[in-house]
Amino acid sequence: MQALNLRLPPKGTLIPNNSDDPLAYYYVPLVGKLYTGRINMALKLLQNSEFNKVLEVGYGSGVLMPTLSQICHEIYGVDLGSDPDTTGKRLATLGCYPKLSRGIPDKLEFADETFDLVVAISVLEHIKAIQPFLAELHRVLKPGGSLLVGMPAVNKTMEYLFRAIGFAGIEAHHVTSPEEMCQAANSMFELESTNWMPGVFPSNIYLYKAFCFKK
């Protein structure tokens, strides 16, 4: 399988969905490399090059949608705060036509066993009730389907780094750690592979970590 990398849209094509949307950081020198790098690191975990139906949970501005659309026949997105019509029109200018909707993560309006792949990049750290959230993702995945997760470390180092790029108070937003997520996921999914950055350190010393689970 050829490496799948983020296709970052030209600056100004997409718009933030709220004041906390990280879209602008992708276009900042150095910081942008970190934001792009975490996604590419996660995408490397995908073993398949083609899926039928893919769901992105927490699609935000839609920055990942054009990339995911390369590997599937149908792409869906659900987000609590993003406006589906506005984001959809912006993505259409890039030749990307996802089916977008607003939704509460633990009440997804999809039938059981709908998707071959569910993607949640920088989403699960915001969810306090992680067990029911994961149970809902498990429900909409087909047997043998994959769940791709990316999460930052939740610690004082990350609080300092986010403050350094102008995002103070991140500890109020990041309420679940990757370790807590994995503990909850173990009863529902099989962990297939992990990746982390910086990759030069052991897996327990990281800024960002990605996981690929199988149902």
C-alpha positions as YAML, in Angstrom:
chain: A
units: angstrom
residues:
- id: 1
  name: MET
  ca: [0.00, 0.00, 0.00]
- id: 2
  name: GLN
  ca: [1.34, 3.43, -0.96]
- id: 3
  name: ALA
  ca: [1.76, 5.77, 1.99]
- id: 4
  name: LEU
  ca: [-1.30, 7.93, 2.56]
- id: 5
  name: ASN
  ca: [-0.46, 11.51, 3.54]
- id: 6
  name: LEU
  ca: [-2.59, 14.51, 4.38]
- id: 7
  name: ARG
  ca: [-3.62, 16.58, 1.38]
- id: 8
  name: LEU
  ca: [-3.65, 20.00, 3.03]
- id: 9
  name: PRO
  ca: [-6.07, 22.27, 1.12]
- id: 10
  name: PRO
  ca: [-4.83, 25.71, 0.04]
- id: 11
  name: LYS
  ca: [-5.05, 28.24, 2.84]
- id: 12
  name: GLY
  ca: [-8.45, 29.92, 2.91]
- id: 13
  name: THR
  ca: [-10.33, 27.08, 1.22]
- id: 14
  name: LEU
  ca: [-11.73, 25.79, 4.49]
- id: 15
  name: ILE
  ca: [-12.93, 27.81, 7.47]
- id: 16
  name: PRO
  ca: [-12.78, 27.06, 11.22]
- id: 17
  name: ASN
  ca: [-15.97, 25.69, 12.70]
- id: 18
  name: ASN
  ca: [-15.49, 27.57, 16.00]
- id: 19
  name: SER
  ca: [-12.93, 29.61, 17.94]
- id: 20
  name: ASP
  ca: [-11.19, 26.46, 19.19]
- id: 21
  name: ASP
  ca: [-10.77, 24.90, 15.74]
- id: 22
  name: PRO
  ca: [-7.05, 24.22, 15.09]
- id: 23
  name: LEU
  ca: [-7.28, 24.82, 11.31]
- id: 24
  name: ALA
  ca: [-5.04, 27.92, 11.39]
- id: 25
  name: TYR
  ca: [-2.20, 25.98, 13.04]
- id: 26
  name: TYR
  ca: [-1.78, 23.78, 9.95]
- id: 27
  name: TYR
  ca: [-0.51, 26.81, 8.03]
- id: 28
  name: VAL
  ca: [1.92, 28.12, 10.69]
- id: 29
  name: PRO
  ca: [5.61, 27.29, 10.09]
- id: 30
  name: LEU
  ca: [6.96, 24.55, 12.38]
- id: 31
  name: VAL
  ca: [3.67, 24.20, 14.27]
- id: 32
  name: GLY
  ca: [2.02, 23.18, 11.01]
- id: 33
  name: LYS
  ca: [4.54, 20.37, 10.59]
- id: 34
  name: LEU
  ca: [3.52, 18.98, 13.97]
- id: 35
  name: TYR
  ca: [-0.19, 19.16, 13.15]
- id: 36
  name: THR
  ca: [0.31, 17.57, 9.74]
- id: 37
  name: GLY
  ca: [2.80, 15.05, 11.13]
- id: 38
  name: ARG
  ca: [0.39, 13.67, 13.73]
- id: 39
  name: ILE
  ca: [-2.17, 12.92, 11.03]
- id: 40
  name: ASN
  ca: [0.35, 11.30, 8.70]
- id: 41
  name: MET
  ca: [1.63, 9.23, 11.61]
- id: 42
  name: ALA
  ca: [-1.90, 7.94, 12.25]
- id: 43
  name: LEU
  ca: [-2.63, 7.27, 8.58]
- id: 44
  name: LYS
  ca: [0.43, 5.01, 8.37]
- id: 45
  name: LEU
  ca: [-1.41, 2.53, 10.57]
- id: 46
  name: LEU
  ca: [-4.06, 1.80, 7.94]
- id: 47
  name: GLN
  ca: [-3.41, -1.58, 6.36]
- id: 48
  name: ASN
  ca: [-6.03, -1.33, 3.62]
- id: 49
  name: SER
  ca: [-5.84, 1.04, 0.67]
- id: 50
  name: GLU
  ca: [-9.56, 0.95, -0.10]
- id: 51
  name: PHE
  ca: [-12.71, 0.97, 2.00]
- id: 52
  name: ASN
  ca: [-16.37, 1.05, 1.06]
- id: 53
  name: LYS
  ca: [-17.80, 3.38, 3.72]
- id: 54
  name: VAL
  ca: [-15.72, 5.59, 6.02]
- id: 55
  name: LEU
  ca: [-16.96, 7.75, 8.91]
- id: 56
  name: GLU
  ca: [-14.96, 10.61, 10.39]
- id: 57
  name: VAL
  ca: [-16.14, 11.55, 13.86]
- id: 58
  name: GLY
  ca: [-15.39, 15.18, 14.74]
- id: 59
  name: TYR
  ca: [-14.55, 16.32, 11.21]
- id: 60
  name: GLY
  ca: [-14.38, 19.99, 12.26]
- id: 61
  name: SER
  ca: [-13.35, 22.18, 9.33]
- id: 62
  name: GLY
  ca: [-13.09, 19.10, 7.10]
- id: 63
  name: VAL
  ca: [-9.31, 19.27, 6.73]
- id: 64
  name: LEU
  ca: [-8.92, 15.47, 6.66]
- id: 65
  name: MET
  ca: [-11.90, 14.76, 4.38]
- id: 66
  name: PRO
  ca: [-10.16, 15.16, 0.97]
- id: 67
  name: THR
  ca: [-7.47, 12.71, 2.07]
- id: 68
  name: LEU
  ca: [-9.91, 10.11, 3.39]
- id: 69
  name: SER
  ca: [-12.01, 10.40, 0.25]
- id: 70
  name: GLN
  ca: [-9.07, 8.93, -1.70]
- id: 71
  name: ILE
  ca: [-9.43, 5.55, 0.01]
- id: 72
  name: CYS
  ca: [-13.20, 4.99, 0.08]
- id: 73
  name: HIS
  ca: [-16.29, 4.85, -2.10]
- id: 74
  name: GLU
  ca: [-18.48, 6.78, 0.36]
- id: 75
  name: ILE
  ca: [-17.38, 9.14, 3.10]
- id: 76
  name: TYR
  ca: [-19.47, 10.40, 5.99]
- id: 77
  name: GLY
  ca: [-18.78, 12.89, 8.75]
- id: 78
  name: VAL
  ca: [-20.45, 13.75, 12.02]
- id: 79
  name: ASP
  ca: [-19.56, 16.69, 14.24]
- id: 80
  name: LEU
  ca: [-21.28, 18.34, 17.19]
- id: 81
  name: GLY
  ca: [-20.40, 21.92, 16.27]
- id: 82
  name: SER
  ca: [-19.56, 22.16, 12.57]
- id: 83
  name: ASP
  ca: [-22.18, 23.35, 10.07]
- id: 84
  name: PRO
  ca: [-22.64, 20.56, 7.50]
- id: 85
  name: ASP
  ca: [-23.86, 22.85, 4.70]
- id: 86
  name: THR
  ca: [-21.04, 25.37, 5.00]
- id: 87
  name: THR
  ca: [-18.33, 22.75, 5.35]
- id: 88
  name: GLY
  ca: [-19.82, 20.65, 2.57]
- id: 89
  name: LYS
  ca: [-19.79, 23.57, 0.13]
- id: 90
  name: ARG
  ca: [-16.17, 24.34, 0.95]
- id: 91
  name: LEU
  ca: [-15.16, 20.73, 0.45]
- id: 92
  name: ALA
  ca: [-17.03, 20.57, -2.86]
- id: 93
  name: THR
  ca: [-14.61, 23.15, -4.28]
- id: 94
  name: LEU
  ca: [-11.90, 20.53, -3.69]
- id: 95
  name: GLY
  ca: [-13.86, 17.79, -5.45]
- id: 96
  name: CYS
  ca: [-14.78, 16.15, -2.15]
- id: 97
  name: TYR
  ca: [-18.45, 15.34, -1.50]
- id: 98
  name: PRO
  ca: [-18.95, 13.78, 1.95]
- id: 99
  name: LYS
  ca: [-22.30, 13.17, 3.60]
- id: 100
  name: LEU
  ca: [-22.08, 15.41, 6.66]
- id: 101
  name: SER
  ca: [-24.35, 15.71, 9.66]
- id: 102
  name: ARG
  ca: [-24.53, 17.15, 13.14]
- id: 103
  name: GLY
  ca: [-24.63, 14.59, 15.88]
- id: 104
  name: ILE
  ca: [-23.93, 13.76, 19.48]
- id: 105
  name: PRO
  ca: [-21.18, 11.12, 19.50]
- id: 106
  name: ASP
  ca: [-22.96, 8.60, 21.75]
- id: 107
  name: LYS
  ca: [-26.16, 8.80, 19.66]
- id: 108
  name: LEU
  ca: [-25.04, 8.34, 16.07]
- id: 109
  name: GLU
  ca: [-27.89, 8.13, 13.57]
- id: 110
  name: PHE
  ca: [-26.46, 5.22, 11.60]
- id: 111
  name: ALA
  ca: [-27.52, 1.60, 11.42]
- id: 112
  name: ASP
  ca: [-25.53, -1.13, 13.08]
- id: 113
  name: GLU
  ca: [-22.47, -2.37, 11.16]
- id: 114
  name: THR
  ca: [-22.49, 0.42, 8.55]
- id: 115
  name: PHE
  ca: [-18.82, 1.41, 8.23]
- id: 116
  name: ASP
  ca: [-15.59, -0.32, 7.28]
- id: 117
  name: LEU
  ca: [-13.48, 2.39, 8.92]
- id: 118
  name: VAL
  ca: [-14.18, 4.97, 11.62]
- id: 119
  name: VAL
  ca: [-11.65, 7.77, 12.12]
- id: 120
  name: ALA
  ca: [-11.39, 9.91, 15.26]
- id: 121
  name: ILE
  ca: [-8.32, 12.15, 15.20]
- id: 122
  name: SER
  ca: [-7.93, 14.49, 18.19]
- id: 123
  name: VAL
  ca: [-11.47, 13.76, 19.39]
- id: 124
  name: LEU
  ca: [-11.47, 11.21, 22.18]
- id: 125
  name: GLU
  ca: [-9.40, 13.33, 24.56]
- id: 126
  name: HIS
  ca: [-12.41, 15.66, 24.75]
- id: 127
  name: ILE
  ca: [-14.82, 12.90, 25.84]
- id: 128
  name: LYS
  ca: [-15.19, 12.25, 29.56]
- id: 129
  name: ALA
  ca: [-17.66, 9.37, 29.24]
- id: 130
  name: ILE
  ca: [-15.35, 7.40, 26.98]
- id: 131
  name: GLN
  ca: [-16.91, 3.94, 27.44]
- id: 132
  name: PRO
  ca: [-20.34, 4.70, 25.89]
- id: 133
  name: PHE
  ca: [-18.66, 6.77, 23.18]
- id: 134
  name: LEU
  ca: [-16.50, 3.82, 22.13]
- id: 135
  name: ALA
  ca: [-19.48, 1.47, 22.38]
- id: 136
  name: GLU
  ca: [-21.32, 3.59, 19.82]
- id: 137
  name: LEU
  ca: [-18.34, 3.57, 17.45]
- id: 138
  name: HIS
  ca: [-18.17, -0.20, 17.89]
- id: 139
  name: ARG
  ca: [-21.87, -0.48, 17.04]
- id: 140
  name: VAL
  ca: [-21.61, 1.29, 13.67]
- id: 141
  name: LEU
  ca: [-18.46, -0.60, 12.62]
- id: 142
  name: LYS
  ca: [-18.78, -3.73, 10.53]
- id: 143
  name: PRO
  ca: [-17.25, -6.94, 11.90]
- id: 144
  name: GLY
  ca: [-13.57, -6.78, 11.05]
- id: 145
  name: GLY
  ca: [-13.79, -3.02, 10.58]
- id: 146
  name: SER
  ca: [-11.08, -0.64, 11.80]
- id: 147
  name: LEU
  ca: [-11.12, 2.24, 14.26]
- id: 148
  name: LEU
  ca: [-8.31, 4.75, 13.77]
- id: 149
  name: VAL
  ca: [-7.68, 7.00, 16.78]
- id: 150
  name: GLY
  ca: [-5.21, 9.82, 17.35]
- id: 151
  name: MET
  ca: [-4.77, 11.50, 20.75]
- id: 152
  name: PRO
  ca: [-2.30, 13.87, 22.42]
- id: 153
  name: ALA
  ca: [-0.66, 13.10, 25.72]
- id: 154
  name: VAL
  ca: [-2.56, 14.57, 28.65]
- id: 155
  name: ASN
  ca: [0.03, 15.96, 31.04]
- id: 156
  name: LYS
  ca: [1.80, 19.13, 32.20]
- id: 157
  name: THR
  ca: [4.21, 19.06, 29.24]
- id: 158
  name: MET
  ca: [1.33, 19.27, 26.78]
- id: 159
  name: GLU
  ca: [-0.31, 22.02, 28.81]
- id: 160
  name: TYR
  ca: [2.91, 24.04, 28.48]
- id: 161
  name: LEU
  ca: [3.28, 23.35, 24.75]
- id: 162
  name: PHE
  ca: [-0.31, 24.34, 23.99]
- id: 163
  name: ARG
  ca: [0.13, 27.50, 26.03]
- id: 164
  name: ALA
  ca: [3.27, 28.28, 24.01]
- id: 165
  name: ILE
  ca: [1.29, 28.30, 20.74]
- id: 166
  name: GLY
  ca: [-1.45, 30.48, 22.22]
- id: 167
  name: PHE
  ca: [-3.90, 27.88, 23.55]
- id: 168
  name: ALA
  ca: [-4.04, 28.35, 27.32]
- id: 169
  name: GLY
  ca: [-6.25, 26.18, 29.49]
- id: 170
  name: ILE
  ca: [-6.05, 23.04, 27.35]
- id: 171
  name: GLU
  ca: [-6.44, 20.93, 30.49]
- id: 172
  name: ALA
  ca: [-10.12, 21.92, 30.60]
- id: 173
  name: HIS
  ca: [-10.61, 20.46, 27.10]
- id: 174
  name: HIS
  ca: [-8.41, 17.36, 27.29]
- id: 175
  name: VAL
  ca: [-10.14, 15.22, 29.90]
- id: 176
  name: THR
  ca: [-9.30, 11.66, 28.78]
- id: 177
  name: SER
  ca: [-5.79, 10.32, 28.26]
- id: 178
  name: PRO
  ca: [-4.75, 7.77, 25.61]
- id: 179
  name: GLU
  ca: [-4.13, 5.27, 28.41]
- id: 180
  name: GLU
  ca: [-7.68, 5.70, 29.73]
- id: 181
  name: MET
  ca: [-9.07, 5.37, 26.21]
- id: 182
  name: CYS
  ca: [-7.14, 2.12, 25.62]
- id: 183
  name: GLN
  ca: [-8.34, 0.67, 28.90]
- id: 184
  name: ALA
  ca: [-11.94, 1.33, 27.85]
- id: 185
  name: ALA
  ca: [-11.39, 0.06, 24.30]
- id: 186
  name: ASN
  ca: [-9.80, -3.25, 25.34]
- id: 187
  name: SER
  ca: [-13.16, -4.82, 26.18]
- id: 188
  name: MET
  ca: [-14.56, -4.07, 22.70]
- id: 189
  name: PHE
  ca: [-11.70, -3.94, 20.22]
- id: 190
  name: GLU
  ca: [-8.47, -5.69, 19.38]
- id: 191
  name: LEU
  ca: [-5.49, -3.33, 19.25]
- id: 192
  name: GLU
  ca: [-3.66, -3.98, 15.98]
- id: 193
  name: SER
  ca: [-0.95, -1.32, 15.91]
- id: 194
  name: THR
  ca: [0.28, 1.93, 17.44]
- id: 195
  name: ASN
  ca: [2.48, 4.82, 16.42]
- id: 196
  name: TRP
  ca: [3.75, 7.85, 18.29]
- id: 197
  name: MET
  ca: [5.70, 11.05, 17.96]
- id: 198
  name: PRO
  ca: [8.51, 11.74, 18.49]
- id: 199
  name: GLY
  ca: [9.26, 8.23, 17.26]
- id: 200
  name: VAL
  ca: [12.84, 8.32, 18.55]
- id: 201
  name: PHE
  ca: [11.62, 7.82, 22.12]
- id: 202
  name: PRO
  ca: [10.08, 4.74, 23.77]
- id: 203
  name: SER
  ca: [6.31, 4.40, 23.36]
- id: 204
  name: ASN
  ca: [5.65, 5.66, 26.89]
- id: 205
  name: ILE
  ca: [7.36, 9.00, 26.14]
- id: 206
  name: TYR
  ca: [5.32, 10.81, 23.53]
- id: 207
  name: LEU
  ca: [3.51, 13.99, 22.57]
- id: 208
  name: TYR
  ca: [0.95, 12.33, 20.32]
- id: 209
  name: LYS
  ca: [-0.07, 8.71, 19.86]
- id: 210
  name: ALA
  ca: [-2.14, 6.89, 17.24]
- id: 211
  name: PHE
  ca: [-3.94, 3.55, 17.52]
- id: 212
  name: CYS
  ca: [-5.57, 1.22, 15.03]
- id: 213
  name: PHE
  ca: [-8.16, -1.11, 16.52]
- id: 214
  name: LYS
  ca: [-10.12, -3.90, 14.87]
- id: 215
  name: LYS
  ca: [-13.67, -4.91, 15.75]
...
